[in-house]
Amino acid sequence: MVRITYIEPDGTVREIDAVPGQTVMEAAVDNNVEGIIAECGGACSCATCHVYVDPEWVERLPPPDAQEDGMLDCVIERRPTSRLSCQIEVREELDGLRVTVPEAQI
C-alpha cells in the first residue's frame, strides 16, 4: 500500500492507503475525500479532480501531458502545482504524497 495524504477544502487531513496501479483520484473517490468530484470518472475531460500537489512532490511526478495541461486551463484557480488527480498513477515511489483539494471545483 502507498500512503497518500489529502487535505480537504475545510482543512481536514486524511491519510489513505492507496493501491499501486490505481490513480490518486480513484483512491480519493473510494475513500470519500471531500471535494474530489470526478464527474468524468478519470477520462481527463472535466477537471473536477483538480488538486494542488505539495511542492516537494511536484518534481517527482511526470509532467502533465497536453490533454491534462489543456484541462488544467479550465480550473478556477490554477497554480504551478496544479494537477488532475486522475492522471497521477499510484506507484510505490509516491508513498507519502501530499495533495490539497481546492475549495472549489468546476
Contacts in CASP RR format, 6 or more apart in sequence:
PFRMAT RR
TARGET T0000
AUTHOR 0000-0000-0000
METHOD contacts of the structure
MODEL  1
MVRITYIEPDGTVREIDAVPGQTVMEAAVDNNVEGIIAECGGACSCATCH
VYVDPEWVERLPPPDAQEDGMLDCVIERRPTSRLSCQIEVREELDGLRVT
VPEAQI
1 17 0 8 1.000
1 18 0 8 1.000
1 19 0 8 1.000
2 17 0 8 1.000
2 18 0 8 1.000
2 19 0 8 1.000
2 20 0 8 1.000
2 90 0 8 1.000
2 91 0 8 1.000
2 92 0 8 1.000
2 94 0 8 1.000
2 95 0 8 1.000
2 96 0 8 1.000
2 97 0 8 1.000
3 15 0 8 1.000
3 16 0 8 1.000
3 17 0 8 1.000
3 18 0 8 1.000
3 95 0 8 1.000
3 96 0 8 1.000
4 15 0 8 1.000
4 16 0 8 1.000
4 18 0 8 1.000
4 24 0 8 1.000
4 27 0 8 1.000
4 90 0 8 1.000
4 94 0 8 1.000
4 96 0 8 1.000
4 97 0 8 1.000
4 98 0 8 1.000
4 99 0 8 1.000
5 13 0 8 1.000
5 14 0 8 1.000
5 15 0 8 1.000
5 16 0 8 1.000
5 96 0 8 1.000
5 97 0 8 1.000
5 98 0 8 1.000
5 99 0 8 1.000
6 13 0 8 1.000
6 14 0 8 1.000
6 15 0 8 1.000
6 16 0 8 1.000
6 28 0 8 1.000
6 33 0 8 1.000
6 36 0 8 1.000
6 51 0 8 1.000
6 99 0 8 1.000
6 100 0 8 1.000
6 101 0 8 1.000
7 13 0 8 1.000
7 14 0 8 1.000
7 98 0 8 1.000
7 99 0 8 1.000
7 100 0 8 1.000
7 101 0 8 1.000
8 14 0 8 1.000
8 33 0 8 1.000
8 34 0 8 1.000
8 35 0 8 1.000
8 101 0 8 1.000
9 34 0 8 1.000
9 35 0 8 1.000
9 101 0 8 1.000
9 102 0 8 1.000
9 103 0 8 1.000
10 34 0 8 1.000
12 34 0 8 1.000
14 31 0 8 1.000
14 33 0 8 1.000
16 27 0 8 1.000
16 28 0 8 1.000
16 31 0 8 1.000
16 33 0 8 1.000
18 24 0 8 1.000
18 26 0 8 1.000
18 27 0 8 1.000
18 90 0 8 1.000
19 27 0 8 1.000
19 90 0 8 1.000
20 90 0 8 1.000
20 91 0 8 1.000
20 92 0 8 1.000
21 89 0 8 1.000
21 90 0 8 1.000
21 91 0 8 1.000
22 30 0 8 1.000
22 89 0 8 1.000
22 90 0 8 1.000
23 42 0 8 1.000
23 85 0 8 1.000
23 86 0 8 1.000
23 87 0 8 1.000
23 88 0 8 1.000
23 89 0 8 1.000
23 90 0 8 1.000
24 51 0 8 1.000
24 85 0 8 1.000
24 86 0 8 1.000
24 88 0 8 1.000
24 90 0 8 1.000
24 97 0 8 1.000
24 99 0 8 1.000
25 36 0 8 1.000
25 38 0 8 1.000
25 41 0 8 1.000
25 42 0 8 1.000
25 49 0 8 1.000
25 84 0 8 1.000
25 85 0 8 1.000
25 86 0 8 1.000
25 88 0 8 1.000
26 42 0 8 1.000
26 86 0 8 1.000
27 90 0 8 1.000
28 36 0 8 1.000
28 38 0 8 1.000
28 49 0 8 1.000
28 85 0 8 1.000
28 101 0 8 1.000
29 36 0 8 1.000
29 38 0 8 1.000
29 41 0 8 1.000
33 101 0 8 1.000
34 101 0 8 1.000
35 101 0 8 1.000
35 105 0 8 1.000
36 48 0 8 1.000
36 49 0 8 1.000
36 51 0 8 1.000
36 85 0 8 1.000
36 101 0 8 1.000
36 105 0 8 1.000
37 46 0 8 1.000
37 48 0 8 1.000
37 49 0 8 1.000
37 105 0 8 1.000
38 46 0 8 1.000
38 48 0 8 1.000
38 49 0 8 1.000
38 86 0 8 1.000
39 46 0 8 1.000
39 48 0 8 1.000
40 46 0 8 1.000
40 48 0 8 1.000
40 86 0 8 1.000
41 86 0 8 1.000
42 49 0 8 1.000
42 86 0 8 1.000
43 86 0 8 1.000
44 67 0 8 1.000
44 68 0 8 1.000
44 71 0 8 1.000
44 84 0 8 1.000
44 86 0 8 1.000
44 87 0 8 1.000
45 71 0 8 1.000
46 71 0 8 1.000
46 106 0 8 1.000
47 71 0 8 1.000
47 72 0 8 1.000
47 74 0 8 1.000
47 75 0 8 1.000
47 84 0 8 1.000
47 105 0 8 1.000
47 106 0 8 1.000
48 105 0 8 1.000
48 106 0 8 1.000
49 84 0 8 1.000
49 85 0 8 1.000
49 86 0 8 1.000
49 105 0 8 1.000
50 72 0 8 1.000
50 75 0 8 1.000
50 82 0 8 1.000
50 83 0 8 1.000
50 84 0 8 1.000
50 85 0 8 1.000
50 101 0 8 1.000
50 102 0 8 1.000
50 105 0 8 1.000
51 82 0 8 1.000
51 83 0 8 1.000
51 84 0 8 1.000
51 85 0 8 1.000
51 99 0 8 1.000
51 100 0 8 1.000
51 101 0 8 1.000
51 102 0 8 1.000
52 79 0 8 1.000
52 81 0 8 1.000
52 82 0 8 1.000
52 83 0 8 1.000
52 99 0 8 1.000
52 100 0 8 1.000
52 102 0 8 1.000
53 61 0 8 1.000
53 81 0 8 1.000
53 82 0 8 1.000
53 83 0 8 1.000
53 88 0 8 1.000
53 97 0 8 1.000
53 98 0 8 1.000
53 99 0 8 1.000
54 81 0 8 1.000
54 97 0 8 1.000
54 98 0 8 1.000
54 99 0 8 1.000
54 100 0 8 1.000
55 81 0 8 1.000
56 98 0 8 1.000
57 94 0 8 1.000
57 97 0 8 1.000
57 98 0 8 1.000
58 80 0 8 1.000
58 81 0 8 1.000
60 93 0 8 1.000
60 94 0 8 1.000
61 83 0 8 1.000
61 88 0 8 1.000
61 94 0 8 1.000
64 72 0 8 1.000
64 83 0 8 1.000
64 84 0 8 1.000
64 87 0 8 1.000
65 87 0 8 1.000
68 83 0 8 1.000
68 84 0 8 1.000
68 87 0 8 1.000
71 84 0 8 1.000
72 78 0 8 1.000
72 82 0 8 1.000
72 83 0 8 1.000
72 84 0 8 1.000
74 106 0 8 1.000
75 82 0 8 1.000
75 102 0 8 1.000
75 105 0 8 1.000
75 106 0 8 1.000
76 102 0 8 1.000
76 104 0 8 1.000
76 105 0 8 1.000
76 106 0 8 1.000
77 102 0 8 1.000
77 104 0 8 1.000
83 99 0 8 1.000
85 99 0 8 1.000
88 94 0 8 1.000
88 97 0 8 1.000
END
